[in-house]
Amino acid sequence: MNSKIIFLIFVIGLASAMKADSYHSLWSTWKTQHKKAYAASEELLRFGIFIENVEKINRLNAENEGVKFAINKFADLTGHEFSTIYASGAFYENHNKFVQANSITLPVEDLPASVDWRNKGAVTPVKDQGKCGSCWAFSTTGLLEGFYFINNGTLLSFSEQQLIDCDVAYNQACSGGWPYHALMYVGQNGIETEDDYPYIANDDGNCTYNRAKAVPAAKSYKFLSKSSKQVKAALVNSPVSVAVEADQDIFQFYKSGVIVSKCGSNVDHAVLIVGYEKVGVEEAFIVKNSWGASWGQGGYIYISTYGLANFGNGVCGILSQAVIATN
């Protein structure tokens, strides 16, 4: 065999070995960081998924200028596993006629250059829904926490678990739900604080709601007309609950920067917009998620305010089902 070919085979084999060693080192560090341990029968499977995800993250970083992606706590999950556990999508079916019939239109003159309710004390620390499809409950409590603070001057952390256990007429606990239905429930029953009704990331169906401890946080809700300016106008007065499509790689491995495309508009996940601001050349909504503070930018993701994306539904569908609390 030609000596050059032999040398080339040797170099390729050496590079592959070095790459394998690098993956094993990354894998070991990642497992330690995230306190992960697997049965011997599962270890190889998860390691293979991890390698695929690392390569996927590298491609995302190469293809998306201005956005960063990183190995995070979801790096041992396939895209299907991730979307099944953390995006309760099947319950966010399209219902445009209902949204339109219950929407309001706000004046949009003289909007400020930026809004950030975190700076005004209206936003609780980022929470973690765990392996429960309860994003709808976290989006609702975040909305109510801000609304209550604005109306009463006190920031309370409200109970997602009460909504999961007790708001069962239309919502489906860890299998998905609608923030507007949760707002209707709270309007009728009030909501307890997190301290009085703590989160357990489980839907055992045992409602232990105590009306005597419930806070009358809001009476009802309204959808916003589908427009970036409408959402920004609403944000001048309070945070806004929205739905997005989150079952994509750019959500699973997001670290920082402004998402401007590649996330679709088939909404499957409820989050909370707490403001908007310019990030470089892009204006972005500041979006609070419920996957813990280690994900994304301290638990937040920045999504472009570009209103014409996805036929007017906005980037990631963020404009399609925006909801505010009302008295």
C-alpha positions as CSV (number, residue, x, y, z in Angstrom):
1,M,0.0,0.0,0.0
2,N,1.2,3.5,-0.8
3,S,3.0,5.0,2.2
4,K,1.0,8.3,1.9
5,I,-2.3,6.3,2.1
6,I,-1.0,4.4,5.1
7,F,0.0,7.7,6.8
8,L,-3.4,9.2,6.0
9,I,-5.3,6.3,7.5
10,F,-3.1,6.6,10.6
11,V,-3.8,10.3,10.9
12,I,-7.6,9.8,10.5
13,G,-7.6,7.0,13.1
14,L,-5.6,9.2,15.5
15,A,-8.0,12.1,15.0
16,S,-11.0,9.9,15.6
17,A,-9.4,8.5,18.8
18,M,-8.7,12.0,20.0
19,K,-12.2,13.1,19.2
20,A,-13.6,10.1,21.1
21,D,-11.4,10.9,24.1
22,S,-12.7,14.5,23.9
23,Y,-16.3,13.3,23.9
24,H,-15.7,10.9,26.8
25,S,-14.2,13.8,28.8
26,L,-17.1,16.1,28.0
27,W,-19.5,13.3,28.9
28,S,-17.9,12.7,32.3
29,T,-17.8,16.4,33.2
30,W,-21.4,16.9,32.1
31,K,-22.6,13.9,34.2
32,T,-20.8,15.2,37.2
33,Q,-22.2,18.7,36.7
34,H,-25.8,17.6,36.3
35,K,-25.6,14.7,38.8
36,K,-26.5,12.1,36.2
37,A,-26.1,8.4,36.6
38,Y,-27.4,5.7,34.4
39,A,-27.9,1.9,34.5
40,A,-25.2,0.1,32.4
41,S,-27.9,-0.8,29.8
42,E,-28.7,2.9,29.3
43,E,-25.3,4.5,29.5
44,L,-24.2,3.8,26.0
45,L,-27.5,5.0,24.5
46,R,-27.3,8.3,26.4
47,F,-23.7,8.8,25.5
48,G,-24.6,8.3,21.8
49,I,-27.4,10.9,22.1
50,F,-25.0,13.3,23.9
51,I,-22.5,13.0,21.0
52,E,-25.2,13.8,18.5
53,N,-26.3,16.8,20.5
54,V,-22.8,18.1,20.9
55,E,-22.3,18.0,17.1
56,K,-25.8,19.6,16.6
57,I,-24.8,22.4,19.0
58,N,-21.6,23.0,17.1
59,R,-23.6,23.2,13.8
60,L,-26.1,25.6,15.4
61,N,-23.3,27.9,16.6
62,A,-21.7,27.9,13.1
63,E,-25.0,28.6,11.3
64,N,-26.6,31.3,13.6
65,E,-24.7,34.5,13.9
66,G,-25.5,36.5,17.1
67,V,-27.1,33.5,18.9
68,K,-25.2,31.1,21.1
69,F,-26.1,27.5,21.9
70,A,-24.5,25.3,24.6
71,I,-24.4,21.9,26.2
72,N,-27.0,22.1,28.9
73,K,-29.1,19.8,31.2
74,F,-31.1,18.6,28.1
75,A,-28.0,17.2,26.3
76,D,-28.9,13.6,26.9
77,L,-32.3,13.8,25.4
78,T,-33.4,13.3,21.8
79,G,-35.5,16.1,20.2
80,H,-38.6,13.9,20.6
81,E,-38.0,13.2,24.3
82,F,-37.3,16.8,24.9
83,S,-40.5,18.0,23.2
84,T,-42.6,15.3,24.9
85,I,-41.4,16.2,28.4
86,Y,-41.0,19.9,28.3
87,A,-43.4,21.2,25.6
88,S,-47.0,20.1,26.2
89,G,-47.9,20.8,22.6
90,A,-50.9,18.8,21.8
91,F,-53.1,20.9,24.0
92,Y,-52.3,24.2,22.2
93,E,-54.5,23.5,19.1
94,N,-55.3,26.4,16.9
95,H,-58.4,28.4,17.9
96,N,-58.1,31.7,16.0
97,K,-61.8,32.5,16.0
98,F,-62.0,32.2,19.8
99,V,-58.9,34.3,20.3
100,Q,-60.2,37.0,17.9
101,A,-63.6,37.1,19.6
102,N,-62.0,37.7,23.0
103,S,-59.2,40.1,22.0
104,I,-58.7,43.8,22.7
105,T,-56.9,46.5,20.8
106,L,-54.7,48.9,22.8
107,P,-53.4,52.3,21.7
108,V,-49.8,52.1,20.5
109,E,-48.7,55.7,20.3
110,D,-45.5,56.9,22.1
111,L,-44.3,53.4,23.2
112,P,-41.1,53.6,25.3
113,A,-37.8,52.4,23.8
114,S,-37.7,49.5,26.3
115,V,-39.6,48.0,29.2
116,D,-38.3,45.5,31.8
117,W,-40.6,44.5,34.7
118,R,-37.7,42.8,36.4
119,N,-36.2,46.2,37.2
120,K,-39.4,47.3,38.8
121,G,-39.7,44.4,41.2
122,A,-42.6,42.7,39.5
123,V,-41.0,39.4,38.5
124,T,-40.1,36.4,40.8
125,P,-36.9,34.4,40.3
126,V,-37.0,31.8,37.5
127,K,-38.7,28.6,38.4
128,D,-38.3,25.0,37.2
129,Q,-41.3,23.0,36.0
130,G,-39.2,19.8,36.1
131,K,-40.5,16.7,34.1
132,C,-44.1,17.9,34.2
133,G,-45.9,19.6,31.3
134,S,-47.0,22.4,33.5
135,C,-45.6,25.4,31.5
136,W,-49.2,26.8,31.3
137,A,-49.3,27.0,35.1
138,F,-46.0,28.8,35.4
139,S,-46.9,31.3,32.6
140,T,-50.1,31.9,34.5
141,T,-48.5,32.4,37.9
142,G,-45.8,34.7,36.4
143,L,-48.6,36.8,34.9
144,L,-50.5,37.0,38.1
145,E,-47.4,37.8,40.2
146,G,-46.7,40.8,38.0
147,F,-50.3,41.9,37.9
148,Y,-50.7,41.6,41.7
149,F,-47.5,43.5,42.3
150,I,-48.6,46.3,40.0
151,N,-51.9,46.6,41.7
152,N,-50.9,46.1,45.3
153,G,-47.2,46.9,45.6
154,T,-46.2,43.5,46.9
155,L,-44.5,40.7,45.0
156,L,-45.9,37.3,45.9
157,S,-44.9,33.9,44.5
158,F,-48.1,32.1,43.5
159,S,-48.8,28.3,43.5
160,E,-48.5,26.4,40.2
161,Q,-49.3,23.2,42.1
162,Q,-52.8,24.5,43.0
163,L,-53.5,25.0,39.4
164,I,-52.2,21.6,38.5
165,D,-54.2,19.8,41.2
166,C,-57.4,21.9,41.2
167,D,-57.9,23.5,37.9
168,V,-59.1,20.4,36.1
169,A,-62.2,21.5,34.3
170,Y,-60.3,22.4,31.1
171,N,-56.6,22.0,31.9
172,Q,-54.7,18.7,32.1
173,A,-52.2,19.1,34.9
174,C,-48.8,17.8,33.7
175,S,-50.2,17.0,30.3
176,G,-50.7,20.6,29.2
177,G,-53.2,23.5,29.6
178,W,-54.2,27.0,28.8
179,P,-53.2,30.1,30.8
180,Y,-56.5,31.8,30.0
181,H,-58.5,28.9,31.5
182,A,-56.2,29.1,34.5
183,L,-57.0,32.8,34.8
184,M,-60.7,32.0,34.7
185,Y,-60.2,29.5,37.5
186,V,-58.2,32.0,39.6
187,G,-60.9,34.7,39.0
188,Q,-63.4,32.3,40.7
189,N,-61.3,30.8,43.4
190,G,-58.2,32.9,44.0
191,I,-54.8,31.4,44.3
192,E,-52.6,30.4,47.2
193,T,-48.9,31.4,47.5
194,E,-46.1,29.0,46.8
195,D,-45.3,28.8,50.5
196,D,-48.8,27.7,51.3
197,Y,-49.2,25.3,48.4
198,P,-45.6,24.2,47.2
199,Y,-44.7,22.8,43.9
200,I,-44.0,19.0,43.6
201,A,-43.9,18.6,39.8
202,N,-46.5,15.8,40.1
203,D,-50.2,15.5,39.2
204,D,-51.5,13.0,41.7
205,G,-55.0,14.6,41.5
206,N,-55.1,15.5,45.2
207,C,-56.5,19.1,45.4
208,T,-55.7,20.5,48.9
209,Y,-56.8,24.1,48.1
210,N,-57.7,26.2,51.1
211,R,-60.0,29.1,50.1
212,A,-59.2,31.0,53.4
213,K,-55.5,31.3,52.2
214,A,-56.3,32.2,48.6
215,V,-55.4,35.6,47.2
216,P,-57.8,37.4,44.7
217,A,-55.0,38.1,42.2
218,A,-57.1,38.9,39.1
219,K,-60.7,38.5,37.9
220,S,-60.4,37.5,34.2
221,Y,-58.3,37.8,31.1
222,K,-58.2,39.2,27.6
223,F,-56.3,38.2,24.5
224,L,-54.3,40.8,22.6
225,S,-54.8,41.6,18.9
226,K,-52.1,39.8,17.0
227,S,-49.4,42.4,16.6
228,S,-46.0,43.2,17.9
229,K,-47.0,46.7,18.8
230,Q,-50.0,45.4,20.7
231,V,-47.9,43.2,22.9
232,K,-45.4,46.0,23.5
233,A,-48.3,48.3,24.4
234,A,-49.5,45.7,26.9
235,L,-46.0,45.3,28.3
236,V,-46.1,49.0,29.3
237,N,-48.7,48.1,31.8
238,S,-47.8,44.5,32.9
239,P,-46.1,41.3,31.8
240,V,-47.8,39.2,29.1
241,S,-48.5,35.4,28.9
242,V,-47.7,34.0,25.5
243,A,-47.4,30.6,23.7
244,V,-44.4,29.7,21.5
245,E,-43.1,26.7,19.5
246,A,-40.4,25.3,21.7
247,D,-39.9,21.8,20.3
248,Q,-36.9,22.8,18.3
249,D,-33.1,22.5,18.7
250,I,-32.7,26.3,19.1
251,F,-34.9,26.2,22.2
252,Q,-33.4,23.0,23.6
253,F,-29.9,24.3,23.5
254,Y,-30.4,28.1,23.6
255,K,-27.8,30.0,25.6
256,S,-27.9,33.7,24.6
257,G,-28.6,36.1,21.9
258,V,-31.8,37.0,20.0
259,I,-33.8,34.2,18.2
260,V,-35.0,35.6,14.8
261,S,-36.1,32.4,13.0
262,K,-36.0,28.6,12.7
263,C,-38.5,27.9,15.5
264,G,-41.8,27.7,13.6
265,S,-45.2,28.8,14.9
266,N,-47.0,25.6,16.0
267,V,-47.2,26.7,19.6
268,D,-46.6,24.1,22.2
269,H,-45.2,25.9,25.3
270,A,-46.4,28.7,27.5
271,V,-44.0,31.4,28.7
272,L,-44.0,35.0,30.0
273,I,-42.8,38.2,28.4
274,V,-41.5,40.6,31.0
275,G,-40.4,43.3,28.7
276,Y,-38.6,44.3,25.4
277,E,-35.4,46.0,24.5
278,K,-32.8,46.5,21.8
279,V,-30.0,43.8,21.8
280,G,-27.5,44.9,19.3
281,V,-29.4,45.7,16.1
282,E,-32.4,43.5,17.0
283,E,-35.4,44.5,19.2
284,A,-36.4,41.5,21.3
285,F,-39.0,40.4,23.8
286,I,-37.5,39.4,27.1
287,V,-39.1,36.0,27.8
288,K,-39.1,34.2,31.1
289,N,-39.1,30.4,30.8
290,S,-39.8,27.7,33.4
291,W,-36.9,25.4,32.8
292,G,-34.7,26.7,35.7
293,A,-32.0,29.4,35.8
294,S,-29.3,27.2,34.3
295,W,-31.1,27.1,31.0
296,G,-30.7,29.9,28.5
297,Q,-29.7,33.4,29.7
298,G,-30.3,32.9,33.4
299,G,-33.6,31.2,32.6
300,Y,-34.6,33.7,29.9
301,I,-34.7,33.7,26.1
302,Y,-34.7,36.7,23.8
303,I,-37.1,36.5,20.9
304,S,-37.3,39.0,18.0
305,T,-40.3,41.4,18.0
306,Y,-40.5,41.1,14.2
307,G,-44.2,40.9,13.7
308,L,-44.4,39.7,10.1
309,A,-42.7,36.4,10.8
310,N,-44.8,33.2,10.3
311,F,-47.7,35.1,8.6
312,G,-48.1,37.5,11.4
313,N,-47.9,35.0,14.2
314,G,-44.4,36.4,15.1
315,V,-41.1,34.6,15.7
316,C,-41.8,31.2,17.3
317,G,-45.5,32.1,17.1
318,I,-45.1,34.5,20.1
319,L,-47.9,36.9,18.9
320,S,-50.5,34.2,18.3
321,Q,-52.0,33.8,21.8
322,A,-50.9,36.7,23.9
323,V,-52.9,37.1,27.1
324,I,-53.2,39.7,29.9
325,A,-54.9,39.5,33.3
326,T,-57.7,41.9,34.0
327,N,-59.8,43.1,37.0
